[in-house]
């Protein structure tokens, strides 16, 4: 039975990046580097992580290095709450087939780590303009091609079948200008996939940070929470000046931002949400904020489950 204490809540490892300080890809780094980074999470009182392929793509590790990772994970007293794919769309024109193969590998690996959900989505690599921006979401990025929507449905359905065979759910991450870029689009796409093993990741933080008009967060969550099976959870401040049309957004800890997560998490539990959480944050001491967010989610769950 899920309680506030045992609910899977992981820290996203994205804040460590995909290279070491000397430029070595994390994928090729020594296990001592992995251990050092994992230890920083444990020292903050967090026991679970989402490794994310933007930090360490487990699907690309050899069997030997995968076992090495397991030993390091166990040695640091950590486990996996979830596995997320980031910016590796299964319909990427150049790399879609390889990304699909990696997604299949993640699904097959997940049960051996006790993971019940693999997160994927249709966001793609950031553009040079996004990379040069203070925050990448201030610049326009990838837009999904409507002509590839049927292929996207087919490939997600294929992952749903594989997940069903392995006892692993597939979650689709909401992200602007993709097939699941708004609440209505996400629900529509999920309906077209029509697979009991596929749900939504209501990462509304990706939406409210945009410098454009967006649907009120309360309305978005009400539409997507009934379909949620995993949750990248983060918050932002959001301001709009009607006199100039200017928006201003910035990352904040969960309890200080634009979205009232005490209200939203309680509503999710009311609707029967039982999926893992993955706490994220950009900028500043990301890891420190994530650790605070993990404790915040547990406190809200304690209240919601009472």
N, C-alpha and C positions, 0 to 999 in steps of 0.2 A: 504494500500500500504506500502511495506517495505521501510524504510529509514535507513540511518546510525544510526539515533537516536533511532528508535524503533525495530531494528533488534534484535531478541533474542540471547543474548550472555551471557552465564552463567559461573560462577566460579565453578570449580570442588572442592568438599568438601573433597576429598581424603587426603589432607594434614593434616586434623585433626585426621585421623586414625579411627579405629572402636572401640576404648576403651577410657575411660577417664583416666586422670593421675593416679587414684587409681585402675585402672584395670577393672572398670565396663564397660560392653559392651554399646556402644552408644545407642543401641536398648533399653536398660533397664535404661538408664540415665534419670534424671529428666528433665523436659522441660526447667528448668533454665539453664542447661548445653547446650542444643540445642540453646537456645536464646543467650547465651554468645558467642558461636562460630559463629552463624549467624550475630551477631552484629559486629564482627570483619570484616566480608565481607562488610557489609553496610558502616562501617567507612572508608573503602578504596574507596568509591564511586561506588561500584558495586551493582546493584539492583536485579540481578538474579543469581541463582545457579543451579547446577546439583547435587542432593543429593547423587547420586551413592550408590549402596548397600554396597560398601566398607566403607561408613561412616554410613549411616542410611538406612537400608533396609526397605523402606516403605511397601513392600509387606508382611512383617512379623509383622507389627504393628496391634494390635487389632483395631477395629473400633473406640473405645474410644481414644486410643493413637494417631490414625491417625487424629482425630479431634483436639486433643491437639497440634499436629504438625502444623496443618493448622492455629490455633490461634497464635502460636509462629511465624510462617512465616509472617502472616499478621501484627502481632504486631511489627515486626522488619522492616516492609516495604519492604519485599522481595517477589519474585515470582520464580517459576521454569521455566527454559528455556528448560529443557529436563530431561529425566530420563535414567541413564545408569546402566547396570549390568556389574560387573567386576569379572572375574575369576569364573563365574558360568555357565559353558557351559551346554547347553541343551542335550548334548550327553556325559557328564561326566559319566563314567561307574557306579560309586556309587551313584551319586546324580542327574543324568540327569533328571529323572522324576520330582523330587522336584524343580529343577531349571526351568523346563518347566512350572510347576504350578506357580512358582513365576513370571516368565515372563508374563504369562497370567494375573496375578493379577496386575502387573505394567501397562499393556496395558489397563486394565479395569479402573484403578485409574487415568491414565494420563489425560483424558478429564476434570475431576473435578478440576485439577490444571492448566488447560489451556495449557497442554503439547501436542504437535503434533507429537512427535517422541520418541520411546523407543529404546535405543541402547543395543545390546547384541553382543556376540562374542563367540569364542571357546577356548580362553585362559583358563588355569586352574591354580590351586594353585601353588605358587612358591615352588621350592624344597628346602631342607635344604641347599644345596650348594648355591643356589641363595640367600637365606636369610642371609647367612654368607658373601656374597660378598659386596664390596663397593657399586656397582650398580648391581641390580639383573640380568640385561640383559647381564652381562659379563659371566654368566654361562648358560649352556644349560638347557632349560626348557622342558615343555610338548610338545610332537609332536602328532598331530591328527592321529588317526587310519584310514587309507583309508577304512577299512571294515565298518566303521560307517558313511561314507559320505552320503549314501542314507538316513539313518535315520536322519542325520542332515538336509538334504534338506527337508524331510517330516515335521520335527518339525518346521523349519523356515517358511515353507509354511503355516502350521497351524497357526502360530503367525501372518502371513500376512493376513490370512482370518479374524482372530479376530480383528486385527488392522483396517481392512477395515470396519468392523461393527461398530467400535468405533471412526472412524475418526482419527486414529493414525497410523503413518508410523513406520516400523521396519527398523533399520539400523544395518548393520553388520560391526563390528570393525576390521580393518586390524591388524593382529598380526602375528609375525613370526611363522612358522612351524605349522600353522593351515590351515584349508581349504581356508582361505582368507589371506594367509601369504605373497603372492606376488601380484603385480598388475595383472598379467595374471591369477593367481589362483582365485583371488577375482572376476574378471570379468567372468571367467568360472563358478564359483560356483553360482554367481548371475544369470547367464543365465540358469543354470540347475534348480534353484529355480523357475524362470520364473513367478514371481508374481509382478504385477504393484505396490504393496504396500510395497515392500521390496527394499531397496537401500543399498549403501555402506557408511561407515564412513572412509574417506581416511586419516586414522591416520598414515601418512607416518613417523611421528616422531618415532613411534615404530620400524620402519625398519632402518632408517638411523643411529640410535644409536648402531646398532649391530657391533661387531668386526669381520666382515666378509665382503666379497665382496657383494655389493647390486647394484641393477639397479640404474642408475642416477635418482635423484628425479624428474627432469623435465619429464622424460619418464614415470615414475610411475604415476604422477599426470595427465598427458595427457590421460592415459588409464582409470583412475578411476573417474576423476572429472565428466564426463558426467553421471555417475551413482550415484553420491553423494546426500544424502538427510539429512546428519548430519555430524558434523565435530569435533572430538577431535583434538584440534590444539595446538601444542607445537613444540619446536625447540631444536636442539643440535648442538654443534660444532662437526666436524668430520675431522680427519686427518689420513693420511696413509703414512707410510715410505716404499717405494718399496725396499730399501736396506735390511730391516729386516723383512718386511711383517707385521709390527706391526700397529695396529689401535689404535686411541685414540678418545674417544667421551665423551661429558659431556653436561648436560642440560644448555640451555641458554635462555634468553628472546627471543621472536619471532623475533625481528628485528636484532639480533646480530648473529644468527646461520647460519648453513650450507644451509638451505632452504631459498630462497628469497620469503617470504610470501607476500610482496607487489605484486610481479609478480603473484604468485599463486592465491591469493584472487581475483585479477583483472581478471585473466583467468576464475576462477570459476563463477564470476558474468557474464562474457561474455557468458559462456556456459549455463547460466540460473539458477545457484545455488540459492536457496531460503531457505535452511535449517538453523537451529540454529547452533551456535558455542558453544563449551564448552572448555574454556581455562584451560590448565593443566600445571604443572611444578613439577619437582622432585628436592629435595635437597634445601639447603639454605632457604631463606624466601619464600617458595613456594607461599604462599598467596599473598605476596607483589608483586612478579613477575607476578602472574596471574592477579592481578589488573592492572598492567602496560600493560599486553597483551590485556586485554579487551579494554582499551583505544586505543591501537595500531590498533586493528581490526576495531574499529569504525572510526578511522582516515582514514585507507585505504579504507573502504567502502564509506566514504564521497567523496573521490577522484574518486573511481571507478563508483559511481552512478551519478557523476556530469554531 
